[in-house]
């Protein structure tokens, strides 16, 4: 469809509504007024149908050739009736055979103030129902793509599976019970904020080391103080050991146990992250990432190389507790080689380790969990951490004939869309009359 | 793309217009500073009225729609300040319906897979359509499979989308409000015509009779509904059975009907298995089935029969014919 593709999708002059989440489309939808077709007598019936069909076809599958849609069109409009089990148990249907064959007449109360308007079943709104069976449009309806055209692109490029098999025909018509899956990365790309060229993500990447550098000095200062204390302690207790190499023999000997210093450092960092724990700012998130980066090797040291960041905190907590518990017992059994740094901190009250109380730990755990779920990854083609794209929420709805599981980016096409008393399931931007005119347009020669 | 936006913030479009009319004479002076120095056409200094109105909208009304509501829930355009569930203001007949949230899906999965309740019982208890219950379980199974394989879920996307949609959750162990009508039947085409069907006035003309009047083979509405067991239960209740007993009867009836359906499927598969002879070679598994080549329909040209038939063209490779599969097994 070269000509259709060249045409601009969203315009401000003479706007057309589209199946898309564009802000221009939202603006056009917002300022759209009732086109009032057939309200005055200056238009012939043909002109009315023509205009109505034009309005609706611009929305319903504008990327589909008219000839294809004419083949798809069906004059059979599906609807359902709700059968109340209680009513069916009470009556066997003979009450409807009474009177003139459609139940006893309801006596109209003409004198009552409020006459309830009769609710119709909007069959005419189902004019474009066969369109909703198409795979690409179903993907758009399930909110896996930001426009029907993008959904079509995903299908053509093999990003979509139907019942576990790659389906590359956007015109495949779903059958009731079909499950379609879209590649999650494509979905995140389609529905997420775009990556700015040299924008926020790039800036973040360049800024991150600086922020880390800013965050580091405080930690380093603390480390320095501890190291000095350690040196002083060593000078008094174990003068034969070189202060530079205190950590190394210990690491070699007790390989399974991370050093106390490392843990202290981490707890300090965790505290700095939680310093303003109300709103998590970008720099705090960056801090958190560097925290995770440092915590991972620590855990691998402790023998858990496959630890997820969510486990880190629990591990860290338990390690801290172990160290504290071992304090009184190891006082006598401490070997001279391992003691050096531990004893140094033991002489001071081990406040820096214990400082994270249960609430803080929980908060940190939550933060780490969020970070784990939604990591910053410059390799992705969308803005990370993932955020929904702008102007998405006014378009967010999932019709009843689909059941969607967003976690696995999959959906099941339960049944064909139907009309009920008072509502129709086909999402269409115009009301009953315009749909009716369009339906009549396609009825010709049929 | 229209050219750049005027840099000064415009309070109203009228003032912007005035400014732009003043600014227009200077375009020729601006020429040397243009980026594309070789172009002789001066770029449009002012934006169009339409675009200006659009930009004004993005700053005022449109700003509400840029981000989802912080408290969650739908954020559709519509009359200002109204919490409507209509995404299209001109189509009041289309409503955005509630979707099941994570907790509700987990509950359904738990009931079906862990506690072994029947789909019908879960559907009737929670007021969720039968096909939806099955779909929820199926999708949840995929999710669990992903978790067990260590595949990453699209959790941030899921959270964001469910935060934008009207959602429905269930409280376990309590009577919940239903999500949707569960006992719906399709309006059969044969029932849409008007019938003139004279019967004796004394006759009890039931739904059963009405169905046969419409079509000889049509089932009555009592049999076509997804939950015929619910009607049975209501009848039991009307006859004075205690609610607990009626409920137990309903559950056993649902189990029985589901068992029946499963047995039917198994029988079908077994029959298929017995009808085919399988021969395993190194590369292929050949499957042979008995086919009667004499069964060719009335005129010998039935479309779905086996073999090439004289005078019947094979359309499966013909140009211009649709070859898109109609189903994926």
Interface residues (C-beta under 8 A of the other chain):
Chain A: X12 X13 X23 X24 X26 X27 X29 X30 X31 X32 X34 X76 X78 X79 X80 X81 X82 X83 X84 X85 X86 X88 X89 X90 X92 X93 X94 X96 X97 X101 X122 X125 X143 X162 X163 X165 X167 X169 X171 X172 X173 X175 X176 X177 X178 X179 X181 X184 X187 X188 X191 X192 X373 X374 X385 X386 X387 X388 X390 X391 X392 X393 X394 X395 X396 X397 X398 X399 X400 X403 X404 X405 X406 X407 X408 X409 X410 X411 X412 X414 X415 X418 X420 X422 X423 X424 X425 X426 X427 X428 X429 X430 X431 X432
Chain B: X48 X50 X51 X54 X57 X58 X61 X62 X65 X66 X67 X68 X69 X74 X75 X76 X77 X87 X88 X89 X90 X91 X92 X93 X94 X95 X96 X97 X99 X100 X105 X129 X131 X132 X135 X136 X138 X139 X140 X142 X143 X146 X152 X153 X154 X155 X156 X157 X158 X160 X161 X162 X164 X165 X180 X181 X183 X184 X185 X186 X187 X189 X197 X199 X204 X205 X206 X207 X208 X209 X210 X220 X221 X222 X225 X227 X230 X231 X233 X234 X235 X237 X238 X324 X325 X326 X327 X328 X329
